[in-house]
């Protein structure tokens, strides 16, 4: 029975490792019964998923080694099996090994870890800047390069008001908002994040992005979405009674759709006249305005 339980545990662990982020993971949002992380949608998140899976194998190997070692000790060196115990107290080779091997493992983990941290923190030249301000309990967005004087308040869509998203899919409960952050696919988006009252946190799991929104401080992070679609997140810092109702929705569209969205939004705001060639306007031209 004990052997069967151990085999079942190891089999389950192996399945979790092998399945990883592919099991029941919907694009841009969590799924019921999902194993692992959400499907990666940015270069940074791809590296995070790879690093996560490598660490899981390393941890599994260490746990298995310790388990086997303890089993050998229990069954081979108990009083019945070994009535006359050895009396030595030191083994230089063993002590060097159990010191050196963990150090080498940690160094091996540290190298890709530092490389990944550097990639996350080193923001490449941005094609677009979006500012997110956390408030109790909603997000306020700004596009300083496109709509310098405008703010867009994003509130959670109540369950009774849920409908269809931009592409006609059902809006997810507790994740859909009445204003999506719209960004073009394949472009580097610099996020400037701050708080208006208490500490919040802007997080999109599929992007590998999580940055605290601290009052009085402007934090920065970035992402580069690889696929068109809807991506959801939530405030990830306890911020009061409405903490669970501060979702984040990002709509990744083509560059042409983004230019058209900018043009139509300017018309709605009455700050620019719509051009007949709106769909031909490049992101660089929009930023230049």
WOSUL-V431331 format. One record per pair of residues at least 24 apart in sequence whose ideal C-beta (glycine too) atoms are under 8 Angstrom apart, sorted by the first residue. I is the first residue (numbers start at 1). J is the second residue. If there is no record, write none. Layout:
BEGIN
[[I;J] [I;J]]
END
This chain:
BEGIN
[[6;67] [10;64] [13;60] [14;60] [16;56] [17;53] [17;56] [17;57] [17;60] [20;49] [20;52] [20;53] [21;49] [27;206] [27;227] [27;229] [27;230] [27;231] [28;206] [28;229] [28;230] [28;231] [28;232] [29;172] [29;175] [29;206] [29;230] [29;231] [29;232] [30;205] [37;205] [38;205] [38;206] [39;206] [40;206] [40;208] [41;206] [41;207] [41;225] [41;226] [41;227] [41;229] [41;231] [41;252] [42;206] [42;207] [42;208] [42;209] [42;223] [42;224] [42;225] [42;226] [43;119] [43;224] [43;226] [44;116] [44;119] [44;120] [44;207] [44;208] [44;209] [44;223] [44;224] [45;206] [45;207] [45;208] [47;116] [47;119] [47;208] [48;116] [48;208] [51;112] [51;113] [51;116] [54;112] [55;109] [58;105] [58;109] [62;105] [120;208] [120;221] [123;188] [123;190] [123;220] [123;221] [123;222] [124;188] [124;222] [125;188] [126;188] [126;189] [126;190] [126;222] [127;184] [127;187] [127;188] [127;189] [127;283] [127;284] [127;287] [128;183] [128;184] [128;187] [128;188] [128;189] [128;190] [128;283] [128;287] [129;189] [129;190] [129;191] [129;192] [130;181] [130;183] [130;189] [130;190] [130;191] [130;192] [131;191] [131;192] [131;193] [131;194] [132;181] [132;191] [132;192] [132;193] [132;194] [132;202] [132;213] [133;193] [133;194] [133;195] [133;196] [133;213] [134;193] [134;194] [134;195] [134;196] [134;197] [134;199] [134;200] [134;201] [134;202] [134;213] [134;235] [134;239] [134;246] [135;195] [135;196] [135;197] [135;200] [136;196] [136;197] [136;198] [136;239] [136;240] [136;242] [137;235] [137;239] [137;240] [137;241] [137;242] [137;243] [137;245] [137;246] [138;246] [139;177] [139;202] [139;246] [139;248] [140;196] [141;179] [141;181] [145;286] [145;287] [146;262] [146;286] [146;287] [146;289] [147;265] [147;266] [147;269] [147;271] [149;271] [150;269] [150;271] [152;179] [153;179] [154;178] [154;179] [154;180] [154;181] [154;248] [154;249] [155;179] [156;245] [156;246] [156;247] [165;230] [165;251] [166;230] [166;251] [166;253] [167;229] [167;230] [169;230] [172;232] [174;234] [174;244] [174;245] [174;247] [175;232] [175;233] [175;234] [175;247] [175;249] [176;232] [176;247] [176;249] [177;247] [177;248] [177;249] [179;249] [180;230] [180;249] [180;250] [180;251] [181;248] [181;249] [181;250] [181;251] [182;250] [182;251] [182;253] [182;258] [182;261] [183;225] [183;250] [183;251] [183;252] [183;253] [183;258] [184;252] [184;253] [184;254] [184;255] [184;257] [184;258] [184;283] [185;225] [185;226] [185;227] [185;228] [185;252] [185;253] [185;254] [185;255] [186;224] [186;225] [186;226] [186;255] [187;224] [187;225] [187;255] [187;283] [188;222] [188;223] [188;224] [189;222] [189;223] [189;224] [189;225] [190;220] [190;221] [190;222] [191;220] [191;221] [191;222] [191;223] [192;218] [192;219] [192;220] [193;218] [193;219] [193;220] [193;221] [194;218] [194;219] [198;239] [198;240] [199;237] [199;239] [200;235] [200;237] [200;239] [200;246] [201;235] [201;236] [201;237] [202;233] [202;235] [202;236] [202;248] [203;233] [203;234] [203;235] [203;236] [203;248] [204;231] [204;232] [204;233] [204;248] [204;250] [205;233] [206;231] [207;231] [207;233] [207;250] [209;233] [210;236] [212;237] [213;237] [225;250] [225;252] [227;252] [228;252] [228;253] [228;254] [255;282] [255;283] [256;280] [258;283] [258;286] [259;283] [259;286] [262;286]]
END
